[in-house]
Amino acid sequence: MSSDTNPTVRRVIAQHPAKRDDIGDLVTRRPLPGPQLEQLDPFLFLNHHGPQTYPANNRGLPFGPHPHRGFETVTFILEGSLAHADSASHQSVIHAGGVQWMTAGSGIVHAEISPPEFLREGGPLEILQLWVNLPANLKMSEPRYVGCSRRTYPPLRYLAAVR
């Protein structure tokens, strides 16, 4: 059998509880760093935003323009949508099933906010975001951004069995 239909089963060695650390109206749990796991290099943060449902006419995500430098963020939109804009002229709106990968490198100012239709209509939202420290030789690299919709990459068939 191919590896995409018969995944390797692995044993869970330890579970680490996430710290509840809401950001404005956004329900946020942070397993990394957390109460029992302070550091796991090269990972800086793992944030789980939501799941929650926003009402119509909401304020949306609270991540207006802010700077980053020396690391990357990989953001998985599980439900809802996320609008990205940055100082390197990258812009996109990523919907459920999509992923965005931003390399802050030598420095970038960006915003991650809710798109106008989400502010107006509300709806479910759930996001996972992993912050990854760049090695010293890449910290001053040129900032980059890639936004992928779920149609950009093929689904992994075996994940359906996990749900």
Long-range contacts (C-beta under 8 A, 24 or more apart in sequence): 4-156, 4-157, 4-158, 5-157, 5-158, 6-158, 7-158, 18-48, 23-49, 23-62, 23-63, 24-59, 24-62, 25-54, 25-58, 25-59, 25-62, 26-50, 26-52, 26-61, 26-62, 27-51, 27-52, 41-133, 42-132, 42-133, 42-134, 42-135, 43-130, 43-131, 43-132, 43-133, 44-71, 44-131, 44-132, 44-133, 45-129, 45-130, 45-131, 46-128, 46-129, 46-130, 46-131, 47-127, 47-128, 47-129, 47-131, 48-126, 48-127, 48-128, 49-125, 49-126, 49-127, 49-128, 49-129, 50-78, 50-79, 50-80, 50-124, 50-125, 50-126, 50-127, 51-78, 51-79, 51-124, 51-125, 51-126, 52-124, 52-125, 52-126, 53-122, 53-123, 53-124, 53-125, 54-80, 54-114, 54-118, 54-122, 54-123, 54-124, 54-125, 55-122, 56-120, 56-121, 56-122, 57-119, 57-120, 57-122, 58-114, 58-118, 58-119, 58-122, 59-119, 60-113, 60-114, 60-118, 60-119, 61-112, 61-113, 61-114, 61-125, 63-111, 63-112, 63-113, 64-111, 64-113, 65-109, 65-110, 65-111, 66-109, 66-110, 66-111, 67-107, 67-108, 67-109, 68-102, 68-104, 68-107, 68-108, 68-109, 68-110, 69-104, 69-105, 69-106, 69-107, 69-108, 69-139, 70-104, 70-105, 70-133, 70-134, 70-139, 71-104, 71-131, 71-132, 71-133, 71-134, 72-101, 72-102, 72-103, 72-104, 72-131, 72-132, 72-134, 73-100, 73-101, 73-102, 73-104, 73-129, 73-130, 73-131, 73-132, 74-99, 74-100, 74-101, 74-129, 74-130, 74-132, 75-99, 75-100, 75-101, 75-102, 75-112, 75-127, 75-128, 75-129, 75-130, 76-127, 76-128, 76-129, 77-126, 77-127, 78-126, 78-127, 78-128, 79-123, 79-124, 79-125, 79-126, 80-114, 80-118, 80-123, 80-124, 80-125, 80-126, 80-127, 81-114, 81-115, 81-117, 81-118, 82-112, 82-113, 82-114, 82-115, 82-127, 83-111, 83-112, 83-113, 83-114, 83-115, 84-110, 84-111, 84-112, 84-145, 84-147, 85-110, 85-111, 86-110, 86-111, 86-143, 86-145, 87-143, 88-143, 88-144, 88-145, 90-145, 90-147, 92-145, 92-147, 94-147, 94-148, 94-149, 95-149, 95-150, 96-150, 97-149, 97-150, 98-147, 98-148, 98-149, 98-150, 98-152, 99-147, 99-148, 99-153, 100-145, 100-146, 100-147, 100-148, 101-144, 101-145, 101-146, 101-147, 101-148, 102-143, 102-144, 102-145, 102-146, 103-134, 103-141, 103-142, 103-143, 103-144, 103-145, 104-143, 105-134, 105-138, 105-139, 105-140, 105-141, 105-142, 105-143, 105-144, 106-139, 106-140, 106-141, 106-142, 106-143, 107-143, 108-143
